[in-house]
Amino acid sequence: MNKVIYEDNHLLVVEKPQNVLVQADNTNDLDLLTSLKNYIKEKYNKPGEVYLGLVHRLDRPVGGVMVFARTSKSASRLSNMIRLGKFEKTYLAVMEGKVPDEGVFEDYLLKLENENKTIVDKKGKYSKLSYKLLSYKDGLSLVKIKLDTGRSHQIRVQFSSRGYALLGDQKYNSKAKVGEQIALWSYELRFKHPVREELMDFKCNPPMNKPWNLFGDVLNGKI
């Protein structure tokens, strides 16, 4: 379960598997945070409770690169970077139909806590992303997305509200087939190291199964 990309005394960067919870909920399914704490405890033979700070999240069905903080100081500094927009998050997604070559989406998004759903609403929080179409094949668009804000279900809602359905999105795509895997992947994180101030850049490609394998020529090159 734990695919470690990078680790030091301050950070732990991993590839989150698809369909795994980031943090425990009432399902009692094994979550990534608990699994990584166990990994650190065993690897470094640490007694007692292991600290691991959760500074950002991915929805359960979404996989890809994530960073965790190994100290409270790192957690505070990373959280501050996110708040100030100095933490760059880039995603890959496969949309149904032909998406325009590039664009910027700006909306106000409101999270409906009782329904675990997000809608476009004037009462919501300002949300912005930019994207670029990388390839179009067999009626599907491979899109690279940069998030300027990190709202709940932001990519899924901002695209679906414009008629670009995310492949396999059971919540916002009415055409999604039951059991189909959502085609959204956390591809890249760029941020300054919370202690050394060095620019860190971590990338992680999606698995080469359907629908990603359709775009293998693009994904295996320099995106």
C-alpha positions in Angstrom: 0.0 0.0 0.0 2.8 2.4 0.8 4.7 3.6 -2.3 7.2 6.0 -0.9 8.6 8.6 -3.4 10.7 10.6 -1.0 11.3 10.9 2.7 13.6 12.8 5.1 13.2 14.0 8.7 10.6 16.6 7.7 8.6 15.2 4.8 7.1 11.9 3.6 6.0 12.0 -0.1 4.0 9.0 -1.3 1.8 7.7 -4.2 -1.7 7.4 -2.8 -3.5 4.3 -4.2 -6.8 4.7 -5.9 -9.9 4.0 -3.7 -8.0 4.3 -0.4 -9.1 6.8 2.2 -6.6 9.4 3.2 -7.9 9.6 6.8 -10.0 7.1 8.8 -13.8 7.4 8.7 -16.8 5.4 10.0 -16.2 2.7 7.4 -13.3 1.4 9.4 -11.4 0.7 6.1 -7.6 1.0 6.4 -6.6 4.5 5.6 -3.4 5.9 4.2 -2.5 8.1 7.2 -2.7 5.1 9.6 -0.8 2.9 7.2 2.0 5.5 6.9 2.3 5.9 10.6 2.7 2.2 11.0 5.4 2.3 8.2 7.4 5.0 10.1 6.9 3.2 13.5 8.3 -0.1 12.1 11.1 1.4 9.9 12.5 3.6 12.6 11.5 1.5 15.6 9.7 4.4 17.2 8.0 3.9 20.5 4.6 5.4 21.3 2.4 7.5 19.0 4.0 8.5 15.6 3.4 12.1 14.4 2.4 12.5 10.8 0.7 15.8 9.7 -2.0 15.8 7.1 -1.7 19.0 5.1 -3.8 18.3 2.0 -6.3 15.7 0.8 -7.3 13.6 -2.2 -10.8 12.2 -2.6 -11.0 8.5 -1.9 -11.3 7.4 -5.6 -8.4 9.6 -6.7 -4.8 8.4 -6.7 -1.4 10.1 -7.1 1.3 12.1 -5.3 0.7 13.4 -1.8 3.0 14.9 0.9 2.7 14.4 4.6 4.6 16.4 7.3 6.8 14.4 9.8 7.0 17.3 12.3 4.5 19.9 13.5 6.8 22.7 12.3 6.8 21.2 8.8 3.0 20.8 8.9 2.5 24.4 9.9 4.8 25.7 7.2 3.3 23.5 4.4 -0.2 24.5 5.5 0.8 28.2 5.3 2.2 27.7 1.8 -1.1 26.2 0.7 -3.0 29.0 2.2 -0.8 31.6 0.4 -1.0 29.8 -2.9 2.7 28.8 -2.9 2.1 25.1 -3.1 1.5 24.0 -6.7 -0.8 21.1 -7.4 -1.1 19.6 -10.9 -3.6 16.9 -11.9 -4.3 14.8 -15.0 -7.8 14.0 -15.9 -9.7 12.2 -18.8 -12.9 14.0 -19.8 -15.6 12.7 -22.1 -15.8 14.6 -25.4 -13.6 17.3 -26.8 -12.4 19.9 -24.3 -11.2 23.2 -25.7 -7.4 23.5 -26.1 -6.9 25.5 -22.9 -8.8 27.7 -20.4 -9.2 29.2 -17.0 -12.3 28.4 -14.8 -13.4 30.7 -12.0 -16.4 30.0 -9.9 -17.8 30.2 -6.4 -18.2 26.7 -5.0 -20.3 25.7 -2.0 -19.9 22.4 -0.2 -23.1 20.8 0.9 -21.8 19.0 4.0 -25.0 16.8 4.5 -24.8 15.5 0.9 -20.9 15.3 0.6 -21.4 17.3 -2.6 -20.2 20.6 -4.0 -22.2 23.0 -6.2 -21.6 26.3 -8.0 -23.2 29.0 -5.8 -22.6 32.7 -5.2 -22.5 31.9 -1.4 -19.5 29.6 -2.0 -15.7 30.1 -1.9 -13.8 31.6 -4.8 -12.3 28.8 -6.9 -9.9 28.9 -9.8 -8.1 26.5 -12.0 -6.3 26.5 -15.4 -6.0 23.6 -17.8 -4.4 22.5 -21.1 -5.6 19.8 -23.4 -2.7 17.3 -24.0 -4.4 14.8 -26.3 -7.8 13.8 -27.8 -8.5 10.2 -28.8 -11.5 8.0 -29.2 -13.9 10.7 -27.9 -11.8 11.3 -24.8 -9.7 14.3 -23.8 -6.5 14.0 -21.7 -6.2 17.3 -19.7 -3.5 18.7 -17.5 -4.9 20.9 -14.7 -3.3 23.4 -12.4 -5.2 24.2 -9.2 -5.0 27.8 -7.9 -7.4 27.0 -5.1 -8.1 23.6 -3.4 -11.8 23.3 -2.8 -13.6 20.0 -2.2 -14.4 18.3 -5.5 -13.2 21.4 -7.3 -12.0 19.9 -10.6 -15.0 17.5 -10.8 -17.5 20.3 -10.3 -15.9 23.1 -12.4 -15.6 20.8 -15.4 -19.0 19.0 -15.1 -20.8 22.4 -14.6 -19.5 23.3 -18.1 -20.6 20.1 -19.7 -17.2 18.3 -19.6 -17.9 15.1 -17.7 -15.0 13.4 -15.9 -14.8 9.8 -17.0 -15.9 7.4 -14.3 -17.1 10.2 -11.9 -19.9 8.5 -10.0 -21.0 11.7 -8.3 -21.0 14.3 -11.0 -21.2 12.3 -14.3 -24.7 10.8 -14.9 -23.2 8.7 -17.7 -20.6 7.0 -15.5 -20.9 3.2 -15.4 -21.2 1.5 -12.0 -17.8 0.4 -10.8 -15.9 2.5 -13.3 -12.7 4.1 -12.0 -12.6 7.8 -11.9 -10.0 9.2 -14.3 -8.5 11.8 -12.1 -4.9 11.7 -10.9 -2.6 13.9 -8.7 0.3 14.2 -11.1 2.7 16.8 -9.6 3.5 18.7 -6.4 5.9 21.7 -6.3 6.8 23.5 -3.1 9.7 24.8 -1.1 11.1 22.5 1.5 9.7 23.6 4.8 13.2 23.7 6.5 15.8 23.9 3.7 13.9 26.4 1.4 15.0 24.2 -1.5 12.4 23.8 -4.3 11.0 20.3 -4.3 9.2 18.8 -7.3 7.5 15.4 -7.3 5.8 13.7 -10.2 3.9 10.5 -10.3 2.3 9.0 -13.5 -1.1 7.2 -13.4 -1.3 3.4 -13.9 -1.1 2.3 -17.5 -4.6 0.8 -17.5 -7.9 2.0 -19.0 -8.3 4.9 -19.9 -4.7 6.1 -19.2 -3.2 3.5 -21.5 -5.0 5.2 -24.4 -2.6 8.1 -23.9 0.6 6.2 -23.2 2.6 8.0 -25.8 1.9 11.3 -24.1 2.2 10.1 -20.5 5.5 8.3 -21.2 7.0 11.4 -22.7 7.5 14.8 -21.1 4.2 16.2 -20.1 
